[in-house]
Amino acid sequence: MSASTIFYGTVRTAKEFTSILVDIDSKLVSIQKVVDNGTDMGAIFDRATQSAEKFGQSISQALDAYIEFARQGYKGDELGILADAGLVASNVGEITAQAASELNYT
């Protein structure tokens, strides 16, 4: 009984991990669709990971903020700064990072 629990628990964990990887990859593809061709997606991912850790959000939620601001035409350092603002607003306003990033900060 315990052997089957360990086996199926491992399978379930692997499925969850795969689901997370697919989610992150699809969000990076969404960002890549709206930014310039020469944009370093590795740097965006690293910055989003740092933002998620800094503001107590998941990487997925941080990437949602990046997607929204990238769609609005922001690039480079602006993109990271505004995404951070969106993550802070989501923490304070108790709303999703995507909804916070749709707000106009200007």
C-alpha contacts under 8 A as a table, 3 or more apart, distances in Angstrom:
res1	aa1	res2	aa2	distance
1	M	4	S	5.35
1	M	5	T	6.37
2	S	5	T	4.95
2	S	6	I	6.17
3	A	6	I	5.14
3	A	7	F	6.14
4	S	7	F	4.95
4	S	8	Y	5.97
5	T	8	Y	5.30
5	T	9	G	5.74
6	I	9	G	5.07
6	I	10	T	6.08
7	F	10	T	5.22
7	F	11	V	6.32
8	Y	11	V	4.90
8	Y	12	R	6.02
9	G	12	R	5.09
9	G	13	T	6.12
10	T	13	T	5.07
10	T	14	A	6.13
11	V	14	A	5.08
11	V	15	K	6.23
12	R	15	K	5.09
12	R	16	E	6.23
13	T	16	E	5.07
13	T	17	F	6.12
14	A	17	F	5.05
14	A	18	T	6.11
15	K	18	T	5.07
15	K	19	S	6.11
16	E	19	S	5.00
16	E	20	I	6.27
17	F	20	I	5.13
17	F	21	L	6.29
18	T	21	L	5.09
18	T	22	V	6.18
19	S	22	V	5.16
19	S	23	D	6.16
20	I	23	D	5.06
20	I	24	I	6.21
21	L	24	I	5.20
21	L	25	D	6.03
22	V	25	D	5.08
22	V	26	S	6.05
23	D	26	S	5.25
23	D	27	K	6.28
23	D	60	S	7.22
24	I	27	K	5.14
24	I	28	L	6.23
24	I	59	I	7.58
24	I	60	S	6.05
24	I	63	L	7.67
25	D	28	L	5.11
25	D	29	V	6.21
26	S	29	V	5.00
26	S	30	S	6.22
27	K	30	S	4.92
27	K	31	I	6.33
27	K	60	S	7.67
27	K	63	L	6.43
27	K	64	D	7.24
27	K	67	I	7.27
28	L	31	I	5.08
28	L	32	Q	6.09
28	L	41	M	7.37
28	L	45	F	7.62
28	L	63	L	7.42
29	V	32	Q	4.90
29	V	33	K	6.21
30	S	33	K	5.27
30	S	34	V	7.04
30	S	67	I	6.71
31	I	34	V	5.59
31	I	35	V	6.38
31	I	66	Y	7.24
31	I	67	I	5.26
31	I	70	A	6.41
31	I	71	R	7.75
32	Q	35	V	5.40
32	Q	36	D	7.60
32	Q	37	N	7.66
32	Q	39	T	7.84
32	Q	41	M	7.22
34	V	70	A	6.29
34	V	71	R	5.99
34	V	73	G	7.73
35	V	39	T	6.64
35	V	70	A	6.53
35	V	73	G	7.70
35	V	75	K	7.10
36	D	39	T	5.58
40	D	43	A	5.42
40	D	44	I	6.60
41	M	44	I	4.95
41	M	45	F	6.11
42	G	45	F	5.08
42	G	46	D	6.12
43	A	46	D	5.02
43	A	47	R	6.04
44	I	47	R	5.09
44	I	48	A	6.02
44	I	80	G	7.90
45	F	48	A	5.05
45	F	49	T	6.07
45	F	63	L	7.92
46	D	49	T	5.07
46	D	50	Q	6.26
47	R	50	Q	5.10
47	R	51	S	6.11
47	R	80	G	6.92
48	A	51	S	4.95
48	A	52	A	6.04
48	A	59	I	6.52
48	A	62	A	5.64
48	A	63	L	6.17
48	A	66	Y	7.56
48	A	80	G	7.54
49	T	52	A	5.11
49	T	53	E	6.25
49	T	59	I	5.61
49	T	62	A	7.40
50	Q	53	E	5.18
50	Q	54	K	5.98
51	S	54	K	4.99
51	S	55	F	6.04
51	S	57	Q	7.88
51	S	62	A	6.70
51	S	84	D	6.31
51	S	87	L	7.99
52	A	55	F	5.44
52	A	56	G	5.73
52	A	57	Q	4.57
52	A	58	S	5.43
52	A	59	I	5.36
52	A	61	Q	7.52
52	A	62	A	5.49
53	E	56	G	5.27
53	E	57	Q	6.40
53	E	58	S	7.47
53	E	59	I	7.97
54	K	57	Q	7.87
55	F	84	D	8.00
55	F	87	L	6.69
55	F	88	V	6.79
55	F	91	N	7.84
57	Q	61	Q	6.23
57	Q	62	A	6.62
57	Q	87	L	7.57
58	S	61	Q	5.21
58	S	62	A	6.33
59	I	62	A	5.02
59	I	63	L	6.08
60	S	63	L	5.12
60	S	64	D	6.27
61	Q	64	D	4.99
61	Q	65	A	6.62
61	Q	96	T	7.54
61	Q	97	A	5.75
61	Q	98	Q	7.27
62	A	65	A	5.25
62	A	66	Y	6.45
62	A	83	A	7.20
62	A	87	L	6.81
62	A	97	A	6.82
63	L	66	Y	4.84
63	L	67	I	6.03
64	D	67	I	5.07
64	D	68	E	6.36
64	D	97	A	6.36
64	D	98	Q	5.21
65	A	68	E	5.30
65	A	69	F	6.39
65	A	83	A	5.10
65	A	84	D	7.95
65	A	86	G	6.18
65	A	87	L	6.98
65	A	97	A	5.47
65	A	98	Q	5.13
65	A	100	A	7.72
65	A	101	S	5.43
66	Y	69	F	5.33
66	Y	70	A	5.91
66	Y	79	L	6.62
66	Y	80	G	7.22
66	Y	83	A	5.38
67	I	70	A	5.09
67	I	71	R	6.10
68	E	71	R	5.17
68	E	72	Q	6.45
68	E	98	Q	6.52
68	E	101	S	5.98
68	E	102	E	6.44
69	F	72	Q	4.94
69	F	73	G	6.58
69	F	74	Y	5.75
69	F	79	L	6.23
69	F	82	L	7.04
69	F	83	A	6.75
69	F	101	S	6.63
69	F	102	E	7.75
70	A	73	G	5.13
70	A	74	Y	5.11
70	A	75	K	6.51
70	A	79	L	6.62
71	R	74	Y	7.40
74	Y	78	E	5.99
74	Y	79	L	5.19
75	K	78	E	5.68
75	K	79	L	4.91
76	G	79	L	5.45
76	G	80	G	6.91
77	D	80	G	5.24
77	D	81	I	6.18
78	E	81	I	5.17
78	E	82	L	5.98
79	L	82	L	5.37
79	L	83	A	5.99
80	G	83	A	5.09
80	G	84	D	6.13
81	I	84	D	5.15
81	I	85	A	6.34
82	L	85	A	4.87
82	L	86	G	6.17
82	L	101	S	7.88
83	A	86	G	4.92
83	A	87	L	6.23
83	A	101	S	6.91
84	D	87	L	5.03
84	D	88	V	6.23
85	A	88	V	5.11
85	A	89	A	6.11
85	A	101	S	7.90
86	G	89	A	5.01
86	G	90	S	6.08
86	G	97	A	5.95
86	G	98	Q	7.69
86	G	100	A	5.12
86	G	101	S	4.69
87	L	90	S	5.00
87	L	91	N	6.29
87	L	97	A	5.43
87	L	100	A	7.20
87	L	101	S	7.72
88	V	91	N	5.12
88	V	92	V	6.19
89	A	92	V	5.09
89	A	93	G	5.61
89	A	94	E	7.80
89	A	95	I	7.81
89	A	97	A	7.61
89	A	100	A	5.81
90	S	93	G	5.20
90	S	94	E	5.34
90	S	95	I	4.81
90	S	96	T	5.48
90	S	97	A	5.05
90	S	99	A	7.65
90	S	100	A	5.38
91	N	94	E	5.24
91	N	95	I	7.03
95	I	99	A	6.47
95	I	100	A	6.54
96	T	99	A	5.23
96	T	100	A	6.22
97	A	100	A	5.06
97	A	101	S	6.05
98	Q	101	S	5.10
98	Q	102	E	6.37
99	A	102	E	5.18
99	A	103	L	6.94
100	A	103	L	5.53
101	S	104	N	7.73
